[in-house]
Amino acid sequence: MEKISEVLATYNASNLEDRMQFELDGVVEKEVKQAYCAENLEFCVSCMDYTTLKVTDTEDSVKSFVADLLKKLKKGSLREVAAVCVYPNFAGIVREGLKGTDIQTAVVAGGFPSSQTFMELKLSECKMAIAAGAQEVDVVITVGDVLEKNFEKIYRELLAIRKVCEGARLKVILETGELKDIESIFKASVVSMYAGADFIKTSTGKVPVNATPEAVYVMCEAIKQYYARTGKKVGLKVAGGVSKAQNALRYLTIVNHILGGEWLTSNYFRIGTSQLLDDIMKEIKGIRMKEAE
């Protein structure tokens, strides 16, 4: 393949800002209101990567986290979430707790959340997580290299990670709140996709600015252009601060608006969250009560 810098030169993010603001402030806001219904809220549950990434996590607390999730889903008569996401040392515990379900075991790895460690350790951690039972792996792009436009280095690193994650779903976290501008988010998206990411993901949830409608819009546009060029579909995962049902519906609406209904499946749309489920359950209950009146 040609150099990734040459590939990037063929992509275009110019004039994106004006169109983005017009559509987010106008069209998308109207569509969000129309999207508010129990069916779409239940769909958001099915696209959820239900996550615990606390420094206080233990084997017992993670076991309880998985058990409580399954009880909530049963009590609310809800579809299964897409995945449970944890630190890599808990992969085996989650996989065991999810037996009998179709819920995937996901982990963060590769020096999460900063990606600031030796490459050998990143690869080793990903390998060990998969050996322990992880079916999906979320890794962080090297943000400093994006800011310095070291795209060849990023590309080579992600290719190596992709290779050791063969057979697992790979999600690349862009940490969009640290990338600052549209061009950086757009180019980081394109490089990640060419390196073999199955999903590109907004944030770790560990920095001051996490998921935003603007970042998601830019990432969707990159996915759209990549699909037009290659015919390959790449998913989008929104994560970091998505705790309210209305926020989840806004992101769902942006994905539908730019990429269309083909992306509205857990194979191509995910929401990483630790708190959203309770708010969605409350909203669904309210809608059902109104319908029963």
C-alpha positions, 0 to 999 in steps of 0.5 A: 500500500502507498504511504498513509500520508499519501492516502490522507491527501486524497481525503477532504475535510474542508468546509466541514465546519460550516455544514456541521454547525448548520446540520447539528443546530437545525436538522439534527435537533428536529430529528432528535425530537422525532426519534424520542420513543421507547423503540429507539431507547430500547435499541440504544440498550442493545448497542451499549458497551456497559462499562466499569473502569474504576480504580476500585474495581475488584473481582467481586465487584466486577462479578456483581456488576455483571450479575446486576446488569443481567437482573436489570435487563430481565426486570425491564424486559430489555434486549441484551446489551452489546458488550460488557467492557472492563480492564483486561485483568477481569476478562475471564470473570466477565466471560464466565459471568456472561455464559448463556448470553450473546453479550460480548466480553470487551476490554480496554488494553494497549496502555489505556487510557494514555497509550504511553508505554512500550509497544511490546507491552501494548501488544502483550496486553492485547494478546493476554486479554484475548487469551483470557477471554476478551472478544473485543479490544478497545485501544487508544491512539497515540494522541501526541503523535496525532497532534504532531502529524506522525501518521506513519508511526500511528499507522504502523503501531495500529497495524501491529495491534490489529495483527495481534488482535486477529479474531477479536473486534478492534476499537480505536479510541481517538480521544477527540477532546484532546485533538482540538480541531476537525482536521486532527479528528478526521485524519485520526479516523482515516488512519485508524480505519486503514489500519484495520479498526472495526470501530473508531471511538470518541473517548476514554472518559478519562479526560476533561472533554469527552464525546461531543456531537461535533466530534461524532459528526466529523467521525461519521463523515470520515466513515462515510468517505472511507466507505465510499472509497473502499466499500468497507463499513467501519463502526462508531462508538460514542463514549465518555459522558453519555449518561442521559437518554436524550444524549444517546438519542442525539448520537443515534440521530447523527449516525442515522443522518450521515451514515443511514439506517445500515449503521443502526445495528450493534455491529456498527454503532455502540455507546460506551457508558456506565450510567446510561442504562438506569436513565433509559430504563426510567424513560422507557417506564415513563413512556409505557405508563403514558401509553397505558393511560 
